[in-house]
């Protein structure tokens, strides 16, 4: 915690906030938290999970979960029917909630971003989409495009996706270790007229 965005930051609890998987979830890891403030209600939500996606409302202290609000949005599936792995990021635009996440392993050249659109911050009302938002482009030597955040230019409808990928041009030569040699990138995020997202073509 800190009193200002620039810090200094201090450990608010002296221990991890979460250590156990939600009830009923077997496998996966308790990692990759994302905090989202719903502009419609002012409520804060925490999303987390690897192999599964969970959500819970945060208490006013911002370091504990409101009792009875934890939900599993994407269950862990052995067959990976939902193409979900980790790194969820949630944002809101024009009455819709956008859930974005990473598929595959961070060390894989096929690490990529998928998304779904919902009417609720705590339910995937439209189901789990198989739509790829951001993927590799071997013709440009771009591999492992995943684990990201979305930012909006204040007071505009200009949006961007910030993500990491294998460092060019040599990381791809490292095999399974390539995912540990990364570069941070930013590309424009654009919407279709119906509110769906246009595929992001990674740039150099």
MDTraj code that builds the backbone (N, CA, C; nanometers):
import mdtraj as md
import numpy as np

residues = "UNK UNK UNK UNK UNK UNK UNK UNK UNK UNK UNK UNK UNK UNK UNK UNK UNK UNK UNK UNK UNK UNK UNK UNK UNK UNK UNK UNK UNK UNK UNK UNK UNK UNK UNK UNK UNK UNK UNK UNK UNK UNK UNK UNK UNK UNK UNK UNK UNK UNK UNK UNK UNK UNK UNK UNK UNK UNK UNK UNK UNK UNK UNK UNK UNK UNK UNK UNK UNK UNK UNK UNK UNK UNK UNK UNK UNK UNK UNK UNK UNK UNK UNK UNK UNK UNK UNK UNK UNK UNK UNK UNK UNK UNK UNK UNK UNK UNK UNK UNK UNK UNK UNK UNK UNK UNK UNK UNK UNK UNK UNK UNK UNK UNK UNK UNK UNK UNK UNK UNK UNK UNK UNK UNK UNK UNK UNK UNK UNK UNK UNK UNK UNK UNK UNK UNK UNK UNK UNK UNK UNK UNK UNK UNK UNK UNK UNK UNK UNK UNK UNK UNK UNK UNK UNK UNK UNK UNK UNK UNK UNK UNK UNK UNK UNK UNK UNK UNK UNK UNK UNK UNK UNK UNK UNK UNK UNK UNK UNK UNK UNK UNK UNK UNK UNK UNK UNK UNK UNK UNK UNK UNK UNK UNK UNK UNK UNK UNK UNK UNK UNK UNK UNK UNK".split()
xyz = np.array([
    [0.0840, -0.1185, 0.0000],
    [0.0000, 0.0000, 0.0000],
    [0.0882, 0.1245, 0.0000],
    [0.0317, 0.2359, -0.0443],
    [0.1029, 0.3629, -0.0447],
    [0.0012, 0.4761, -0.0370],
    [0.0485, 0.5932, 0.0004],
    [-0.0376, 0.7105, 0.0083],
    [-0.0435, 0.7861, -0.1232],
    [0.0414, 0.7476, -0.2167],
    [0.0433, 0.8126, -0.3478],
    [0.0886, 0.7124, -0.4537],
    [0.0535, 0.7353, -0.5802],
    [0.0858, 0.6373, -0.6837],
    [0.2343, 0.6103, -0.7013],
    [0.3177, 0.7051, -0.6638],
    [0.4621, 0.6902, -0.6818],
    [0.5307, 0.6260, -0.5621],
    [0.4519, 0.5866, -0.4595],
    [0.5107, 0.5231, -0.3414],
    [0.5617, 0.6251, -0.2412],
    [0.6356, 0.5785, -0.1408],
    [0.6869, 0.4416, -0.1240],
    [0.5752, 0.3442, -0.0828],
    [0.5896, 0.2187, -0.1267],
    [0.4918, 0.1153, -0.0972],
    [0.5350, 0.0320, 0.0229],
    [0.4369, -0.0178, 0.0951],
    [0.4644, -0.1017, 0.2116],
    [0.3724, -0.2236, 0.2082],
    [0.4173, -0.3304, 0.2673],
    [0.3383, -0.4524, 0.2758],
    [0.2254, -0.4300, 0.3751],
    [0.1009, -0.4402, 0.3284],
    [-0.0136, -0.4085, 0.4140],
    [-0.0484, -0.5215, 0.5099],
    [-0.0074, -0.6444, 0.4783],
    [-0.0481, -0.7593, 0.5587],
    [0.0677, -0.8331, 0.6246],
    [0.1847, -0.8283, 0.5643],
    [0.2963, -0.9060, 0.6158],
    [0.2872, -1.0531, 0.5793],
    [0.1961, -1.0869, 0.4889],
    [0.1747, -1.2250, 0.4441],
    [0.0997, -1.2199, 0.3115],
    [0.0974, -1.3319, 0.2379],
    [0.0194, -1.3322, 0.1136],
    [-0.1289, -1.3105, 0.1416],
    [-0.1955, -1.2414, 0.0529],
    [-0.3388, -1.2177, 0.0670],
    [-0.4175, -1.3453, 0.0434],
    [-0.3763, -1.4236, -0.0555],
    [-0.4411, -1.5503, -0.0879],
    [-0.3351, -1.6585, -0.1014],
    [-0.3640, -1.7756, -0.0466],
    [-0.2713, -1.8878, -0.0591],
    [-0.3400, -2.0158, -0.1046],
    [-0.4696, -2.0249, -0.0860],
    [-0.5434, -2.1468, -0.1178],
    [-0.6336, -2.1264, -0.2392],
    [-0.6482, -2.2315, -0.3186],
    [-0.7430, -2.2274, -0.4295],
    [-0.8852, -2.2205, -0.3758],
    [-0.9769, -2.1596, -0.4509],
    [-1.1165, -2.1535, -0.4067],
    [-1.1748, -2.2932, -0.3883],
    [-1.2757, -2.3020, -0.3054],
    [-1.3408, -2.4301, -0.2788],
    [-1.3900, -2.4937, -0.4084],
    [-1.3594, -2.6210, -0.4246],
    [-1.4045, -2.6942, -0.5417],
    [-1.3083, -2.6926, -0.6582],
    [-1.2007, -2.6131, -0.6495],
    [-1.1031, -2.6064, -0.7583],
    [-0.9864, -2.6986, -0.7266],
    [-0.9565, -2.7869, -0.8181],
    [-0.8444, -2.8780, -0.8027],
    [-0.7422, -2.8484, -0.9108],
    [-0.6184, -2.8255, -0.8705],
    [-0.5141, -2.7920, -0.9656],
    [-0.5096, -2.6431, -0.9943],
    [-0.4069, -2.6027, -1.0658],
    [-0.3882, -2.4608, -1.0940],
    [-0.3161, -2.3912, -0.9812],
    [-0.2903, -2.2642, -0.9994],
    [-0.2146, -2.1844, -0.9031],
    [-0.2896, -2.0566, -0.8672],
    [-0.2604, -2.0062, -0.7488],
    [-0.3215, -1.8815, -0.7002],
    [-0.2270, -1.7667, -0.7358],
    [-0.2328, -1.7242, -0.8626],
    [-0.1413, -1.6211, -0.9117],
    [-0.2167, -1.5211, -0.9991],
    [-0.1424, -1.4230, -1.0491],
    [-0.1884, -1.3262, -1.1496],
    [-0.3133, -1.2495, -1.1083],
    [-0.3079, -1.1745, -0.9974],
    [-0.4245, -1.0950, -0.9568],
    [-0.4466, -0.9746, -1.0474],
    [-0.5718, -0.9379, -1.0620],
    [-0.6107, -0.8167, -1.1335],
    [-0.7217, -0.7500, -1.0551],
    [-0.7066, -0.6235, -1.0227],
    [-0.8099, -0.5479, -0.9512],
    [-0.8820, -0.4579, -1.0501],
    [-1.0151, -0.4634, -1.0461],
    [-1.0986, -0.3858, -1.1372],
    [-1.2037, -0.3109, -1.0573],
    [-1.2169, -0.1806, -1.0847],
    [-1.3222, -0.0992, -1.0234],
    [-1.4345, -0.0832, -1.1245],
    [-1.5519, -0.1331, -1.0898],
    [-1.6674, -0.1246, -1.1787],
    [-1.7186, 0.0194, -1.1790],
    [-1.7093, 0.0898, -1.2915],
    [-1.7536, 0.2291, -1.2942],
    [-1.9039, 0.2443, -1.2758],
    [-1.9786, 0.1356, -1.2917],
    [-2.1236, 0.1417, -1.2761],
    [-2.1661, 0.1378, -1.1295],
    [-2.0883, 0.0728, -1.0462],
    [-2.1267, 0.0553, -0.9059],
    [-2.0240, 0.1084, -0.8063],
    [-1.9021, 0.1309, -0.8515],
    [-1.7954, 0.1712, -0.7606],
    [-1.7363, 0.0555, -0.6821],
    [-1.7828, -0.0664, -0.7056],
    [-1.7298, -0.1832, -0.6350],
    [-1.5962, -0.2252, -0.6957],
    [-1.5098, -0.2758, -0.6080],
    [-1.3806, -0.3279, -0.6520],
    [-1.3841, -0.4803, -0.6508],
    [-1.3276, -0.5389, -0.7556],
    [-1.3233, -0.6845, -0.7671],
    [-1.1800, -0.7305, -0.7870],
    [-1.1522, -0.8484, -0.7316],
    [-1.0241, -0.9128, -0.7527],
    [-1.0462, -1.0361, -0.8393],
    [-0.9662, -1.0481, -0.9455],
    [-0.9673, -1.1656, -1.0317],
    [-0.8323, -1.2346, -1.0173],
    [-0.8322, -1.3681, -1.0199],
    [-0.7052, -1.4387, -1.0088],
    [-0.7200, -1.5812, -1.0583],
    [-0.6034, -1.6465, -1.0800],
    [-0.6034, -1.7879, -1.1115],
    [-0.5143, -1.8263, -1.2271],
    [-0.4658, -1.9478, -1.2212],
    [-0.3910, -2.0115, -1.3286],
    [-0.4565, -2.1474, -1.3525],
    [-0.5089, -2.1681, -1.4726],
    [-0.5849, -2.2887, -1.5014],
    [-0.7317, -2.2748, -1.4658],
    [-0.7659, -2.1749, -1.3890],
    [-0.9041, -2.1402, -1.3544],
    [-0.9111, -1.9894, -1.3362],
    [-1.0304, -1.9336, -1.3458],
    [-1.0497, -1.7908, -1.3220],
    [-1.1522, -1.7711, -1.2112],
    [-1.1115, -1.7031, -1.1051],
    [-1.1997, -1.6724, -0.9929],
    [-1.2151, -1.5216, -0.9788],
    [-1.3265, -1.4805, -0.9180],
    [-1.3516, -1.3401, -0.8895],
    [-1.4145, -1.3292, -0.7521],
    [-1.3853, -1.2202, -0.6818],
    [-1.4510, -1.1894, -0.5548],
    [-1.4509, -1.0386, -0.5363],
    [-1.5516, -0.9903, -0.4659],
    [-1.5557, -0.8480, -0.4333],
    [-1.4586, -0.8192, -0.3198],
    [-1.3888, -0.7084, -0.3288],
    [-1.2955, -0.6676, -0.2244],
    [-1.3680, -0.5873, -0.1173],
    [-1.3275, -0.6078, 0.0073],
    [-1.3759, -0.5232, 0.1156],
    [-1.3147, -0.3844, 0.1045],
    [-1.3638, -0.2921, 0.1848],
    [-1.3138, -0.1550, 0.1806],
    [-1.1663, -0.1451, 0.2155],
    [-1.1138, -0.2441, 0.2894],
    [-0.9726, -0.2409, 0.3246],
    [-0.8826, -0.2762, 0.2072],
    [-0.9413, -0.3269, 0.0984],
    [-0.8722, -0.3604, -0.0258],
    [-0.7710, -0.4743, -0.0124],
    [-0.7717, -0.5432, 0.1024],
    [-0.6781, -0.6549, 0.1216],
    [-0.7496, -0.7803, 0.1701],
    [-0.8826, -0.7795, 0.1665],
    [-0.9590, -0.8976, 0.2049],
    [-1.0809, -0.9100, 0.1143],
    [-1.1324, -1.0330, 0.1027],
    [-1.2454, -1.0600, 0.0151],
    [-1.3761, -1.0564, 0.0922],
    [-1.4783, -1.0006, 0.0309],
    [-1.6095, -0.9969, 0.0939],
    [-1.6668, -1.1384, 0.0986],
    [-1.7067, -1.1788, 0.2163],
    [-1.7539, -1.3154, 0.2374],
    [-1.8727, -1.3467, 0.1466],
    [-1.8669, -1.4643, 0.0865],
    [-1.9786, -1.5110, 0.0047],
    [-1.9818, -1.4576, -0.1369],
    [-1.8777, -1.3849, -0.1803],
    [-1.8799, -1.3270, -0.3152],
    [-1.7885, -1.3992, -0.4136],
    [-1.7132, -1.4973, -0.3687],
    [-1.6204, -1.5665, -0.4580],
    [-1.6966, -1.6535, -0.5583],
    [-1.6614, -1.6387, -0.6847],
    [-1.7225, -1.7184, -0.7909],
    [-1.6134, -1.7706, -0.8834],
    [-1.6368, -1.8871, -0.9405],
    [-1.5481, -1.9416, -1.0424],
    [-1.6081, -1.9088, -1.1779],
    [-1.5413, -1.8247, -1.2537],
    [-1.5921, -1.7835, -1.3849],
    [-1.5518, -1.8826, -1.4937],
    [-1.4318, -1.9353, -1.4830],
    [-1.3856, -2.0380, -1.5754],
    [-1.3274, -2.1511, -1.4923],
    [-1.3902, -2.2670, -1.4917],
    [-1.3387, -2.3785, -1.4121],
    [-1.2158, -2.4403, -1.4769],
    [-1.1424, -2.5136, -1.3969],
    [-1.0266, -2.5837, -1.4505],
    [-1.0743, -2.7047, -1.5305],
    [-1.0262, -2.7151, -1.6530],
    [-1.0666, -2.8248, -1.7404],
    [-0.9434, -2.8983, -1.7908],
    [-0.9423, -3.0281, -1.7767],
    [-0.8278, -3.1066, -1.8222],
    [-0.8040, -3.0905, -1.9713],
    [-0.9109, -3.0818, -2.0484],
    [-0.8976, -3.0728, -2.1933],
    [-0.8778, -2.9300, -2.2412],
    [-0.8740, -2.8348, -2.1470],
    [-0.8563, -2.6936, -2.1815],
    [-0.9595, -2.6483, -2.2850],
    [-1.0842, -2.6925, -2.2669],
    [-1.1891, -2.6547, -2.3609],
    [-1.2062, -2.5042, -2.3706],
    [-1.1705, -2.4342, -2.2640],
    [-1.1922, -2.2898, -2.2615],
    [-1.0673, -2.2108, -2.2999],
    [-0.9575, -2.2811, -2.3309],
    [-0.8360, -2.2123, -2.3741],
    [-0.7901, -2.1080, -2.2722],
    [-0.8097, -2.1382, -2.1451],
    [-0.7726, -2.0410, -2.0413],
    [-0.6477, -2.0880, -1.9680],
    [-0.5550, -1.9942, -1.9460],
    [-0.4400, -2.0280, -1.8631],
    [-0.4220, -1.9302, -1.7481],
    [-0.4028, -1.8003, -1.7786],
    [-0.3649, -1.7073, -1.6715],
    [-0.3755, -1.5633, -1.7204],
    [-0.3365, -1.4716, -1.6305],
    [-0.3159, -1.3322, -1.6682],
    [-0.4407, -1.2561, -1.7078],
    [-0.5491, -1.2736, -1.6345],
    [-0.6734, -1.2037, -1.6680],
    [-0.6604, -1.0526, -1.6508],
    [-0.7212, -0.9789, -1.7433],
    [-0.7341, -0.8345, -1.7293],
    [-0.8756, -0.7974, -1.7708],
    [-0.9441, -0.7166, -1.6887],
    [-1.0834, -0.6803, -1.7115],
    [-1.0939, -0.5291, -1.7311],
    [-1.1740, -0.4874, -1.8291],
    [-1.2007, -0.3441, -1.8470],
    [-1.3438, -0.3247, -1.8950],
    [-1.3887, -0.2006, -1.8914],
    [-1.5288, -0.1658, -1.9206],
    [-1.5327, -0.0613, -2.0305],
    [-1.6278, -0.0797, -2.1241],
    [-1.6480, 0.0192, -2.2302],
    [-1.7909, 0.0092, -2.2811],
    [-1.8598, 0.1221, -2.2854],
    [-1.9932, 0.1332, -2.3461],
    [-2.0896, 0.0247, -2.2999],
    [-2.0960, 0.0036, -2.1690],
    [-2.1932, -0.0899, -2.1139],
    [-2.1517, -0.2356, -2.1155],
    [-2.0324, -0.2648, -2.1632],
    [-1.9849, -0.4026, -2.1721],
    [-1.8560, -0.4206, -2.0905],
    [-1.8454, -0.5412, -2.0354],
    [-1.7244, -0.5790, -1.9614],
    [-1.6425, -0.6730, -2.0486],
    [-1.5154, -0.6435, -2.0612],
    [-1.4255, -0.7217, -2.1449],
    [-1.3297, -0.8000, -2.0561],
    [-1.3296, -0.9314, -2.0747],
    [-1.2388, -1.0204, -2.0029],
    [-1.1317, -1.0669, -2.1019],
    [-1.0079, -1.0408, -2.0722],
    [-0.8987, -1.0846, -2.1567],
    [-0.8040, -1.1707, -2.0737],
    [-0.7413, -1.2686, -2.1382],
    [-0.6519, -1.3591, -2.0641],
    [-0.5524, -1.4235, -2.1592],
    [-0.4525, -1.4916, -2.1008],
    [-0.3503, -1.5586, -2.1797],
    [-0.3786, -1.7076, -2.1911],
    [-0.3535, -1.7589, -2.3086],
    [-0.3678, -1.9014, -2.3379],
    [-0.2291, -1.9595, -2.3612],
    [-0.2129, -2.0874, -2.3250],
    [-0.0864, -2.1596, -2.3399],
    [0.0144, -2.1139, -2.2337],
    [0.1329, -2.1687, -2.2393],
    [0.2363, -2.1415, -2.1399],
    [0.3213, -2.0230, -2.1824],
    [0.3658, -1.9460, -2.0848],
    [0.4454, -1.8266, -2.1149],
    [0.5739, -1.8599, -2.1898],
    [0.6180, -1.9841, -2.1845],
    [0.7405, -2.0252, -2.2538],
    [0.7132, -2.0762, -2.3949],
    [0.5865, -2.0818, -2.4326],
    [0.5503, -2.1345, -2.5634],
    [0.5458, -2.0237, -2.6692],
    [0.5946, -2.0511, -2.7906],
    [0.5785, -1.9525, -2.8984],
    [0.4322, -1.9199, -2.9248],
    [0.3418, -2.0105, -2.8841],
    [0.1984, -1.9922, -2.9078],
    [0.1267, -1.9212, -2.7925],
    [0.2009, -1.8673, -2.6961],
    [0.1399, -1.7866, -2.5905],
    [0.0652, -1.6721, -2.6573],
    [-0.0647, -1.6552, -2.6236],
    [-0.1451, -1.5553, -2.6929],
    [-0.2604, -1.5102, -2.6052],
    [-0.3333, -1.4112, -2.6520],
    [-0.4407, -1.3497, -2.5747],
    [-0.5758, -1.3806, -2.6389],
    [-0.6717, -1.4248, -2.5571],
    [-0.8111, -1.4429, -2.5973],
    [-0.8986, -1.3479, -2.5167],
    [-1.0256, -1.3349, -2.5561],
    [-1.1148, -1.2461, -2.4822],
    [-1.2591, -1.2914, -2.4915],
    [-1.3394, -1.2411, -2.3985],
    [-1.4844, -1.2595, -2.3992],
    [-1.5489, -1.1284, -2.3549],
    [-1.6735, -1.1069, -2.3967],
    [-1.7489, -0.9864, -2.3611],
    [-1.8682, -1.0282, -2.2765],
    [-1.8979, -0.9497, -2.1726],
    [-2.0044, -0.9855, -2.0799],
    [-2.0868, -0.8632, -2.0427],
    [-2.2062, -0.8887, -1.9899],
    [-2.2897, -0.7820, -1.9361],
    [-2.2661, -0.7616, -1.7868],
    [-2.1781, -0.8407, -1.7272],
    [-2.1569, -0.8390, -1.5827],
    [-2.0088, -0.8532, -1.5498],
    [-1.9616, -0.7891, -1.4417],
    [-1.8224, -0.8073, -1.4005],
    [-1.7994, -0.9367, -1.3237],
    [-1.9068, -1.0091, -1.2909],
    [-1.8918, -1.1301, -1.2097],
    [-1.9503, -1.2535, -1.2776],
    [-1.9765, -1.2467, -1.4068],
    [-2.0286, -1.3616, -1.4809],
    [-1.9965, -1.3439, -1.6278],
    [-1.9645, -1.4529, -1.6947],
    [-1.9424, -1.4488, -1.8386],
    [-2.0762, -1.4757, -1.9074],
    [-2.1575, -1.3704, -1.9182],
    [-2.2949, -1.3856, -1.9645],
    [-2.3032, -1.4335, -2.1090],
    [-2.2001, -1.4059, -2.1867],
    [-2.2017, -1.4504, -2.3250],
    [-2.1286, -1.5805, -2.3466],
    [-2.0861, -1.6449, -2.2390],
    [-2.0075, -1.7658, -2.2522],
    [-1.8605, -1.7344, -2.2733],
    [-1.7793, -1.8376, -2.2740],
    [-1.6353, -1.8195, -2.2889],
    [-1.5984, -1.8249, -2.4365],
    [-1.5483, -1.7163, -2.4872],
    [-1.5183, -1.7040, -2.6294],
    [-1.3895, -1.7772, -2.6651],
    [-1.3852, -1.8278, -2.7875],
    [-1.2627, -1.8859, -2.8401],
    [-1.1899, -1.7854, -2.9295],
    [-1.2280, -1.6587, -2.9230],
    [-1.1739, -1.5577, -3.0131],
    [-1.0338, -1.5152, -2.9699],
    [-0.9388, -1.5257, -3.0617],
    [-0.8018, -1.4816, -3.0352],
    [-0.7928, -1.3314, -3.0621],
    [-0.7369, -1.2594, -2.9664],
    [-0.7184, -1.1151, -2.9802],
    [-0.5794, -1.0810, -3.0305],
    [-0.4798, -1.1487, -2.9780],
    [-0.3404, -1.1167, -3.0092],
    [-0.2615, -1.2464, -3.0181],
    [-0.1871, -1.2648, -3.1261],
    [-0.1125, -1.3885, -3.1465],
    [0.0209, -1.3593, -3.2155],
    [0.1036, -1.4622, -3.2217],
    [0.2355, -1.4534, -3.2838],
    [0.2252, -1.4146, -3.4319],
    [0.3353, -1.3649, -3.4852],
    [0.3472, -1.3400, -3.6282],
    [0.4881, -1.3819, -3.6683],
    [0.5003, -1.5072, -3.7109],
    [0.6317, -1.5599, -3.7442],
    [0.6996, -1.4870, -3.8572],
    [0.6214, -1.4249, -3.9473],
    [0.6818, -1.3521, -4.0595],
    [0.7607, -1.2307, -4.0122],
    [0.7274, -1.1829, -3.8927],
    [0.7989, -1.0691, -3.8336],
    [0.8939, -1.1134, -3.7227],
    [0.9023, -1.2445, -3.6987],
    [0.9853, -1.2928, -3.5891],
    [0.9266, -1.2607, -3.4532],
    [0.7920, -1.2515, -3.4465],
    [0.7226, -1.2182, -3.3218],
    [0.6595, -1.3449, -3.2666],
    [0.6958, -1.3807, -3.1419],
    [0.6503, -1.5052, -3.0808],
    [0.6134, -1.4812, -2.9346],
    [0.5228, -1.5617, -2.8841],
    [0.4930, -1.5599, -2.7408],
    [0.4238, -1.4332, -2.6936],
    [0.3259, -1.3861, -2.7687],
    [0.2569, -1.2592, -2.7372],
    [0.1474, -1.2845, -2.6327],
    [0.1730, -1.2499, -2.5088],
    [0.0738, -1.2756, -2.4048],
    [0.0899, -1.1866, -2.2849],
    [0.0281, -1.2266, -2.1755],
    [0.0273, -1.1601, -2.0442],
    [0.0355, -1.0081, -2.0577],
    [-0.0760, -0.9440, -2.0419],
    [-0.0961, -0.8090, -2.0910],
    [-0.1765, -0.7243, -1.9927],
    [-0.1916, -0.5990, -2.0283],
    [-0.2847, -0.5072, -1.9628],
    [-0.3436, -0.4186, -2.0717],
    [-0.4575, -0.3574, -2.0421],
    [-0.5236, -0.2672, -2.1367],
    [-0.5329, -0.1294, -2.0735],
    [-0.4985, -0.0276, -2.1492],
    [-0.5039, 0.1092, -2.0982],
    [-0.5851, 0.1966, -2.1937],
    [-0.6499, 0.2959, -2.1358],
    [-0.7287, 0.3921, -2.2121],
    [-0.6673, 0.5294, -2.1963],
    [-0.6504, 0.5983, -2.3061],
    [-0.6033, 0.7373, -2.2984],
    [-0.7142, 0.8198, -2.2355],
    [-0.6871, 0.8905, -2.1259],
    [-0.7920, 0.9620, -2.0530],
    [-0.8736, 1.0549, -2.1426],
    [-1.0059, 1.0517, -2.1205],
    [-1.1009, 1.1405, -2.1885],
    [-1.1085, 1.1151, -2.3389],
    [-1.0654, 0.9975, -2.3830],
    [-1.0757, 0.9618, -2.5248],
    [-1.1277, 0.8183, -2.5359],
    [-1.1513, 0.7757, -2.6589],
    [-1.1846, 0.6359, -2.6844],
    [-1.0657, 0.5666, -2.7507],
    [-0.9462, 0.6111, -2.7149],
    [-0.8231, 0.5494, -2.7636],
    [-0.7765, 0.4458, -2.6622],
    [-0.7577, 0.3234, -2.7089],
    [-0.7218, 0.2118, -2.6218],
    [-0.5953, 0.1443, -2.6738],
    [-0.5197, 0.0865, -2.5794],
    [-0.3954, 0.0199, -2.6139],
    [-0.3807, -0.1077, -2.5311],
    [-0.3118, -0.2048, -2.5876],
    [-0.2788, -0.3264, -2.5157],
    [-0.1273, -0.3302, -2.4967],
    [-0.0858, -0.3533, -2.3727],
    [0.0553, -0.3639, -2.3373],
    [0.0813, -0.5097, -2.3022],
    [0.1822, -0.5693, -2.3598],
    [0.2034, -0.7126, -2.3427],
    [0.3518, -0.7464, -2.3525],
    [0.3869, -0.8692, -2.3150],
    [0.5247, -0.9117, -2.3379],
    [0.5289, -1.0230, -2.4415],
    [0.6423, -1.0332, -2.5074],
    [0.6662, -1.1365, -2.6068],
    [0.8142, -1.1753, -2.6013],
    [0.8515, -1.2793, -2.6730],
    [0.9916, -1.3198, -2.6755],
    [1.0756, -1.2039, -2.7300],
    [1.1891, -1.1810, -2.6649],
    [1.2785, -1.0741, -2.7113],
    [1.3298, -1.1075, -2.8514],
    [1.3182, -1.0123, -2.9394],
    [1.3649, -1.0317, -3.0764],
    [1.5111, -0.9906, -3.0876],
    [1.5889, -1.0540, -3.1736],
    [1.5485, -1.1654, -3.2599],
    [1.5909, -1.3036, -3.2074],
    [1.6603, -1.3072, -3.0943],
    [1.7296, -1.4307, -3.0576],
    [1.6588, -1.5204, -2.9571],
    [1.5590, -1.4701, -2.8832],
    [1.5001, -1.5513, -2.7764],
    [1.4375, -1.6798, -2.8295],
    [1.3810, -1.6754, -2.9480],
    [1.3154, -1.7941, -3.0045],
    [1.4142, -1.9100, -3.0175],
    [1.5418, -1.8814, -3.0221],
    [1.6444, -1.9850, -3.0370],
    [1.6725, -2.0587, -2.9065],
    [1.6143, -2.0104, -2.7978],
    [1.6449, -2.0661, -2.6662],
    [1.5527, -2.1803, -2.6265],
    [1.4615, -2.2195, -2.7147],
    [1.3704, -2.3278, -2.6831],
    [1.2751, -2.2895, -2.5711],
    [1.2570, -2.3824, -2.4759],
    [1.1590, -2.3624, -2.3688],
    [1.1953, -2.2470, -2.2768],
    [1.3200, -2.2013, -2.2791],
    [1.3614, -2.0881, -2.1966],
    [1.3310, -1.9537, -2.2609],
    [1.2814, -1.9550, -2.3826],
    [1.2578, -1.8292, -2.4541],
    [1.1642, -1.7372, -2.3776],
    [1.0663, -1.7973, -2.3081],
    [0.9686, -1.7164, -2.2362],
    [1.0254, -1.6390, -2.1195],
    [1.1484, -1.6674, -2.0802],
    [1.2121, -1.5928, -1.9726],
    [1.2949, -1.4754, -2.0253],
    [1.2973, -1.4610, -2.1568],
    [1.3719, -1.3517, -2.2211],
    [1.2699, -1.2717, -2.3014],
    [1.2232, -1.1619, -2.2439],
    [1.1052, -1.0923, -2.2954],
    [1.1338, -0.9470, -2.3300],
    [1.0453, -0.8923, -2.4107],
    [1.0414, -0.7488, -2.4344],
    [0.8977, -0.7019, -2.4149],
    [0.8819, -0.5799, -2.3653],
    [0.7494, -0.5223, -2.3398],
    [0.7088, -0.4383, -2.4596],
    [0.5846, -0.4570, -2.5048],
    [0.5379, -0.3928, -2.6275],
    [0.4012, -0.3282, -2.6046],
    [0.3673, -0.2360, -2.6927],
    [0.2361, -0.1727, -2.6882],
    [0.1827, -0.1603, -2.8297],
    [0.0557, -0.1940, -2.8469],
    [-0.0112, -0.1798, -2.9761],
    [-0.1510, -0.1241, -2.9547],
    [-0.2060, -0.0656, -3.0591],
    [-0.3387, -0.0069, -3.0509],
    [-0.4455, -0.1164, -3.0420],
    [-0.5471, -0.0916, -2.9595],
    [-0.6611, -0.1817, -2.9453],
    [-0.7819, -0.1124, -3.0063],
    [-0.8466, -0.1782, -3.1026],
    [-0.9571, -0.1161, -3.1752],
    [-1.0827, -0.2023, -3.1670],
    [-1.1979, -0.1369, -3.1801],
    [-1.3277, -0.2019, -3.1651],
    [-1.4050, -0.1990, -3.2961],
    [-1.4824, -0.3056, -3.3196],
    [-1.5790, -0.3045, -3.4285],
    [-1.7041, -0.2290, -3.3855],
    [-1.7913, -0.1981, -3.4798],
    [-1.9126, -0.1227, -3.4487],
    [-2.0023, -0.1951, -3.3490],
    [-1.9975, -0.3286, -3.3476],
    [-2.0820, -0.4039, -3.2551],
    [-2.0180, -0.4241, -3.1179],
    [-1.9039, -0.3615, -3.0953],
    [-1.8382, -0.3680, -2.9652],
    [-1.7368, -0.4790, -2.9518],
    [-1.7301, -0.5698, -3.0477],
    [-1.6272, -0.6727, -3.0430],
    [-1.4909, -0.6101, -3.0736],
    [-1.3869, -0.6816, -3.0388],
    [-1.2515, -0.6311, -3.0577],
    [-1.1947, -0.6775, -3.1915],
    [-1.1252, -0.5873, -3.2580],
    [-1.0543, -0.6254, -3.3784],
    [-0.9270, -0.7004, -3.3404],
    [-0.8888, -0.8006, -3.4185],
    [-0.7624, -0.8685, -3.3896],
    [-0.6459, -0.7691, -3.3894],
    [-0.5578, -0.7843, -3.2933],
    [-0.4400, -0.6979, -3.2834],
    [-0.3280, -0.7607, -3.3645],
    [-0.2721, -0.6858, -3.4584],
    [-0.1597, -0.7331, -3.5373],
    [-0.0324, -0.6737, -3.4772],
    [0.0500, -0.7550, -3.4115],
    [0.1657, -0.6995, -3.3402],
    [0.2615, -0.6294, -3.4353],
    [0.3141, -0.5184, -3.3895],
    [0.4033, -0.4375, -3.4708],
    [0.5460, -0.4465, -3.4181],
    [0.6392, -0.4014, -3.5010],
    [0.7808, -0.4008, -3.4646],
    [0.8187, -0.2661, -3.4050],
])
top = md.Topology()
chain = top.add_chain()
for i, resn in enumerate(residues, 1):
    res = top.add_residue(resn, chain, resSeq=i)
    for name in ("N", "CA", "C"):
        top.add_atom(name, md.element.get_by_symbol(name[0]), res)
traj = md.Trajectory(xyz[None], top)
